[in-house]
Amino acid sequence: MDTPFAKDTPVSKTEFRNAMARVCAPVNVITTRGPAGRGGFTATAMCSVTDEPPMLLVCMNSMSAQCDLFLKNGRFCVNVLSHDHRDLAGHFAGRTSDMEARYAHAQWEDMPSGNQALHDAMVSFDCVLADSRRAGTHYILIGEVVGIRVRPDGNALLYFDRDYVHVPTRIGSFGG
């Protein structure tokens, strides 16, 4: 049975990436610290999974040199960046290859799990790895949230159309 949305050729990597560039997403620095060492990367692929127990997921390229580090440590912290963290996002996205140098660009606080949270993140979710699955080129890291730190002010750093965008905190409400 044909559907009106069926396509004769598969969606190409370029077509998919160009479409995903049109999806606005918060920018996050994902950190880990544990027996395997300290690591971190910038990601927009993060979302909530469930609130009972509180869980979220992060996607990480399986070719990353840090992938094993995150899996072995069994914990990670999602730091949602503010607009003030534009440079930090670049460092953790690979502009700075040395991990200690990446961390030197900001202040960090220890979380109960052993992770480090960005001192002035919009919000930091301290997570224990509950599950991981490889899907295509990436690992999906599912974390149970064991701690949260929230900053009461600031504007989120968002990524849209392959660039950082600034959206004021209060832009209106849904439904009145």
Phi, psi and omega per residue, in radians:
M1 nan 2.188 3.118
D2 -1.480 2.471 3.044
T3 -1.889 2.720 -3.137
P4 -1.146 -0.199 -3.112
F5 -1.786 -0.034 -3.117
A6 -1.109 2.547 -3.126
K7 -2.199 2.436 -3.103
D8 -1.212 -0.540 -3.122
T9 -2.017 2.587 3.121
P10 -1.137 2.734 3.090
V11 -1.188 2.262 -3.125
S12 -1.417 2.794 3.088
K13 -1.011 -0.772 -3.131
T14 -1.125 -0.773 3.134
E15 -1.068 -0.771 3.136
F16 -1.128 -0.812 -3.127
R17 -1.100 -0.691 3.112
N18 -1.138 -0.672 3.099
A19 -1.177 -0.755 3.142
M20 -1.136 -0.461 3.096
A21 -1.113 -0.373 3.141
R22 -1.527 0.073 3.104
V23 -1.778 2.121 3.139
C24 -1.369 2.355 -3.097
A25 -2.511 2.595 3.045
P26 -1.228 2.606 3.124
V27 -1.704 2.306 -3.081
N28 -2.257 2.552 2.915
V29 -1.865 2.135 -3.120
I30 -1.761 2.153 -3.088
T31 -2.079 2.774 3.017
T32 -2.583 2.587 3.036
R33 -2.629 2.250 -3.119
G34 -3.062 -2.812 -3.080
P35 -0.989 -0.529 -3.116
A36 -1.489 -0.154 3.128
G37 2.139 -2.927 -3.089
R38 -2.009 2.412 3.133
G39 -2.611 3.044 3.116
G40 -3.105 2.618 3.115
F41 -2.648 2.819 3.089
T42 -1.632 2.388 -3.129
A43 -2.566 2.572 2.965
T44 -1.885 -0.257 -3.113
A45 -1.462 1.485 3.128
M46 -2.561 2.395 3.051
C47 -2.776 2.861 3.093
S48 -1.283 2.590 3.098
V49 -1.897 -0.899 -3.119
T50 -2.741 2.800 3.088
D51 -1.866 -0.007 3.103
E52 -2.431 1.631 -0.082
P53 -1.298 2.800 3.140
P54 -1.123 2.118 -3.128
M55 -2.436 2.624 3.031
L56 -2.428 2.954 3.095
L57 -2.263 2.675 3.098
V58 -2.360 2.473 3.070
C59 -1.855 2.355 -3.088
M60 -2.313 2.317 3.122
N61 -1.020 2.199 -3.101
S62 -1.212 -0.267 3.104
M63 -1.495 -0.126 3.133
S64 -1.093 2.409 3.091
A65 -1.090 -0.344 -3.100
Q66 -1.572 -0.150 -3.038
C67 -0.964 -0.854 3.124
D68 -1.042 -0.686 3.134
L69 -1.023 -0.825 3.138
F70 -1.123 -0.753 -3.124
L71 -1.166 -0.726 -3.134
K72 -1.219 -0.666 3.126
N73 -1.183 -0.547 3.093
G74 1.205 0.398 3.118
R75 -2.795 2.708 3.096
F76 -2.753 2.837 3.115
C77 -2.226 2.223 3.086
V78 -1.659 2.047 3.136
N79 -1.912 1.885 3.139
V80 -1.388 2.127 -3.001
L81 -1.464 2.611 3.006
S82 -1.636 2.963 -3.132
H83 -1.042 -0.427 3.118
D84 -1.227 -0.198 -3.038
H85 -1.738 0.332 -3.100
R86 -0.948 -0.825 3.138
D87 -1.141 -0.708 3.129
L88 -1.068 -0.700 3.092
A89 -1.015 -0.716 3.119
G90 -1.131 -0.722 3.128
H91 -1.083 -0.787 -3.117
F92 -1.360 -0.223 3.068
A93 -1.474 -0.078 3.076
G94 2.150 -0.106 3.104
R95 -1.023 -0.612 3.085
T96 -1.974 2.089 -3.075
S97 -1.476 -0.559 -3.125
D98 -1.301 2.166 -3.053
M99 -1.103 -0.752 -3.136
E100 -1.092 -0.630 3.103
A101 -1.179 -0.637 3.081
R102 -1.042 -0.857 -3.103
Y103 -1.156 -0.461 -3.107
A104 -1.190 -0.228 -3.100
H105 -1.480 0.068 -3.118
A106 -2.714 2.988 3.047
Q107 -1.713 2.457 -3.062
W108 -2.216 2.613 3.099
E109 -2.182 2.462 3.116
D110 -1.283 2.398 3.088
M111 -1.832 2.816 -3.113
P112 -0.960 -0.555 -3.106
S113 -1.305 -0.275 -3.025
G114 1.860 -0.237 3.065
N115 -1.175 2.887 3.008
Q116 -1.987 2.353 3.131
A117 -1.884 2.498 3.065
L118 -1.134 2.168 -3.032
H119 -0.906 -0.753 -3.054
D120 -2.015 0.567 3.056
A121 -1.142 2.707 3.053
M122 -1.038 -0.770 3.046
V123 -2.729 2.544 3.047
S124 -2.156 2.270 3.103
F125 -1.919 1.941 3.113
D126 -1.478 2.104 -2.996
C127 -2.214 2.550 2.956
V128 -1.837 2.300 -3.102
L129 -1.103 2.060 3.138
A130 -1.690 -0.530 -3.120
D131 -2.878 2.720 3.021
S132 -2.527 2.491 -3.126
R133 -2.478 2.419 3.046
R134 -1.511 2.315 3.097
A135 -2.379 1.862 -3.111
G136 1.095 -2.144 -3.082
T137 -1.545 -0.021 -3.016
H138 -2.212 2.793 2.924
Y139 -1.748 2.419 2.986
I140 -1.730 2.012 3.121
L141 -1.727 2.071 3.125
I142 -1.833 2.120 -3.090
G143 -2.041 2.413 2.977
E144 -1.502 2.204 -3.090
V145 -1.343 2.107 -3.125
V146 -1.943 -0.091 3.100
G147 -2.886 2.623 -3.140
I148 -2.429 2.392 2.986
R149 -2.139 2.299 -3.103
V150 -2.156 2.335 3.043
R151 -1.604 2.299 -3.039
P152 -1.385 -0.134 -3.095
D153 -2.419 -3.106 3.085
G154 1.804 2.933 3.123
N155 -2.088 2.366 -3.094
A156 -1.173 2.553 3.005
L157 -1.557 2.137 -3.110
L158 -2.060 2.720 3.137
Y159 -2.128 2.195 -3.109
F160 -2.652 2.350 3.098
D161 1.008 0.693 3.092
R162 1.115 0.542 3.103
D163 -2.675 2.773 3.065
Y164 -1.353 2.457 3.114
V165 -2.241 2.706 -3.135
H166 -1.995 2.165 3.075
V167 -2.192 2.161 3.113
P168 -1.010 2.634 -3.121
T169 -0.991 -0.811 -3.089
R170 -1.774 1.711 3.134
I171 -2.000 0.092 -3.135
G172 2.251 -3.089 -3.122
S173 -2.345 2.829 3.083
F174 -1.522 2.323 3.011
G175 1.267 0.315 3.038
G176 1.921 nan nan
